[in-house]
């Protein structure tokens, strides 16, 4: 199987399934997986969430710190 084979990637659901599997295995970032799937980011996030794949990864403390850093940055 070659990923350059446009026939294979054009088959219904192949891009989404491939993107989902690669994101789940942490081989692709969320944004890159959404792009591969041909979906906008929020749509892909909803898709993987429905499948039980976590959208936010990492320890709770790290996620909390990232959220606090983002809030501080947005206030600037």
Helices and strands as residue ranges (DSSP letters): H 6-10, H 14-24, H 30-37, H 41-50, H 60-75
